[in-house]
Amino acid sequence: MIFPQSSLVLAGIAACSAAVAAAKDDSARPRGVGPEFAKFYRDSTTFTCISHPAVQVPFSAVNDDFCDCPDGSDEPGTSACAHLSARSPLTAADRPGSSELELTAALPGFYCKNKGHRASYVPSQRVNDGVCDYEGCCDGSDEWARVGGTKCEDRCKEIGKEWRRQEEKRQRSMTAALKKKRAMLVDAGRQQTEVEDHIRELEMQLEASELQLEEIRKRLEEGLEDARKQEQSKVVKVKKTGKVNVLAELAKGRVEELRTALVEVRAERDETRAKVQELEDILAKFKAEYNPNFNDEGVKRAVRGWEEYAAREVGHGGNADRDRDLDELAKADNEATGIDWGYWENEVDGSEFGAIYKLAAYLPPSLVSVIEDKALSIKGFLEKHNILPKPDEDLSSEPEAVTQARDALKSAEKTRDNIQSQLNNHKADLETEYGTASIFRALKDVCISKDSGEYTYEHCFLDRTKQNSKKGGASVQMGRFVRIGNVSVDEFSDSGEIVAAQKMSLEYANGQTCWNGPARSTTVILECGEENEVRKVNEDEKCVYSMVVGSPAACAGGEEEGDVAPRRKDEL
């Protein structure tokens, strides 16, 4: 596109005017004043204190190295009012001025233009302190008085170039981290939706299982009623109730009880022996390795007690012959070993028709055959119509249909209980706090670690923290997950001051107890990062740890509106 010559001239004039105005504004501002505060310094005759407009001083008092305003706004370019800084070592009582006025600095500090880099503020107490503060004031303007011959050259060009390179790298990392966070949010939403769907499925399965149970119970009741009626229809019931049978049944039950008790007592004895042996090994090692010069009466008493115990040579070993006898006693009875209970339980005292055959011995031979035929005929008729039990019928068992119904009921109840247990677990999981938009669902059971000195520290999200020895020692639990929270940490601001910042944290408690100390606990402080990684581990006090962990989950942004779990990927 070709512009008219007059338009180009006007555009050039406008650009020059803007540049001149900006330069004029910069030159009009007193040293140390940022552009956002320039409006307070336009009157060249009288200066009105920013936070206390009732206090006015001549404009010549601005930057005269004497603190006239209660808020220090008359000294933007010197350190005369540095005592008003929140980081000043002076207390309110030590600060000069009226006690009726609130002594709070109105300005954030000394303004550094930092041409070629980012403009910033440095604390007023750093102005003309003889130190070049290139981190906040790369143009060296904070040392304008050259106290002690200090001369700070302008390094903004190279510092700005390096900062922009690092900032571009940081932005790329942030972009990648947010991309991963969005993927984690989608995964977390998918998992939550699966839990909700599974709950609905289990609720339907539970309802169907209850209906099935009701049907089986009804069938069982009907079978029991039929069996009861059938049993009542029998006039004669035969049951082996001879004295030998009853005695054999009682003796068998008692022997089984004693055998079970014997097995349990032997198991407890073996476990106790193992524990005693383990304790003796520990005490023997303790006695061999402890320092006799260590002045601890409790330790010395423990060593003397062990020496006395060892001198007695208390034996707790086993007796092989006795153990073999006990092994034989613990074996179940059968026809080959022990007692053949089946023989005694099935011993018959007599039969239903025994009296008839005994009576035949007193009758004439001509009547014996007639009586036997009639007796057998009557017996067969009674057995056929379930009035007498058949010879091979087990009267102690219930009908097969009833047995099948009982088995089906047990199986259905087990299935119902399993469904109920799964349903309870899923509902509890749905009520568990997983952070904003449930993002930590995507990190559940993810473990990361970091080597530090003699140990490797491990963090498993929403599970535990652990300390693993590199020398083959036992692992130490540093805490189990308790809750998601926030913690205040100190950070450096752009002006170089230490300020409090709120960060997300994961709290872990009730870890392994320290020697003469509390149970271990860990606070995991989360920072935005492209990868899940343990960055730093500190023991802030005895058995109380802090762990700095980077993760995309801690980056700001990426959540859907309303802080709810995102939809599944196929719905996006």
C-alpha positions, 0 to 999 in steps of 0.5 A: 500500500502507498501512503500520501506524502503528507500522511507520512510527514504527519506520522513522523511529526506525531512520533517525534512529538511522542518521543519528545513528550516522553523525554520531557516527562522523564526529565521532569520527574525527580530522581527515583520517581516512577511514571505512575507517581509522576502526577504528584511531582508536577507542581514545581513550587510546593510538594504535597505529601502523597499519603498525607496531603495536609503536609506540604513542603517546598519543592526544593525539599524533594530529594534533599536527603532529609525526610520531611513527609511522614510517608517518605514521598519527598525523598524518592531518590535518596535513602533518607526515609529508608526507615519507613520500609517494612524491612527496616531494622528500626521499630516504630518507636525508633522512627522520627516523626509524629507518633500521631501519623501512620509511618508507612512508605507511600512509594515502593522504593527507588525507580530504576529506568533500566533502559534495554531491560525491565524497569523496576524498584529497589528498596530505598535503603539500597540507594547510595549504599556503595553496592551495585545492585544489578539484579534490580537496578542494572543501569547503576542509577541507584548509586548516583552519588558514587559513595566511596568512589563506587561507580556502577556501569550500565549493564542493562543491555547484556542483562536484558538480553540474557533475561529475555533469553531466559524469559523465552525459555521460561515461557516455552516451559510454561506453555508445555507445562500448561499443555500437560496440565490440560491433559491431566485435567482431561484424564482426571475428568475421565477418571471421575466420570468413570467412577460416577458411571461405575457407581450407577452400574453398581447401584443397578447391580445391587438392586438386581442382586437384592431381587435375586436374593428375595427370589432365592429366599422364597424358593428356599422357604418353599423347599423347607415347607415341602420337606417338613410336610413330607417328613410329617407324612411319615408314620415311622422314623428311624434314626440311629440313636443307640448308646454306642452311636451317641457316645461315638458322635460325642467322643468324635466331636470332643477329639476334634476340638482337642486336636484343633486346640493342639494345632493352635497352641503349637502355632502360637508356641512356634511364633513365640520362639521366633520372636524370642530368638529375634529379640535375643539377636537384637540385644546381642548385637546391641551389647556388642556394638554399644559404646560403654563410655556413653553415659546413659544409665538406661542403656547400661541397665539394659546391657547388664540385664541382657548379660544376666539373662544370657548367663542363665543360658535359658533354653527354648529350643524344641524337642524333636521326639515330642514334636513327632508325637504331636505331629501324629496326634494332629493327623485326622482320624481314618481307617488306617490311623487313629479311630475309625469313627465310621464303624462306631457311628454306623453300629446298628442295635437292631432293625424295625422288623427284628421282633417279627423274625424273633417271633417266628422262632416260636411259631409253627413252621407252616405259619413262618413263610406266610408271616414273612411274605406278609411282613415284606409286602407291608414293608414295601408298601410303606416304603413306597408311600414314604410312610417308612424310610427306604433302607438306603435313605439318609434321614440326617440330610435335607432334600437336594432341592433345599440344599441347592437353594441354600448354596444359591443363597450363600453365593448370592449373598456373597455377590451382593456383599461384594457389590456393596463393598465396591459401591462404598469404595467408589462413593468414598473415592468420589467424596475424596478431595483431589484439588481444583478440578480434581486434577490430582486424580491424574497423579494418584499413585505417581511416585517421584524421587530425588537423591540427596546425600546418603538417602533417596527421598520418594514422594508418591502423590496423595499416598506417602513420603519415604526415605530410602537408604542408599547403603541397604538400610531399612526404608523410613516412612516420612508420613501418610497423606492427610490433606491438600492445603496452602502454606506461606513461603518467603520469596524475593519480589522484583524489587529484591524484598522478601515477601510472603507468597501462598502456595499449594501444599500436600500434608503428610503425617503419622510417619515412623516415630523418631528416636526420642522424638515425634512421628515424622511428617512432611509438607510438600510445597508445590511449584509450577513445573514442566515435569513432576520432580522433587527439587529440594528436601529439608529437615526444618526441625527434628523429624519435620520435613519440607519437600519442594516438588515441581508439577504441571498441576501447580501451574496457574490456569488451564481449568475449565470455568466453574472449577469442575472436572472437565468433560471427557475427551470425546465430548470436548 
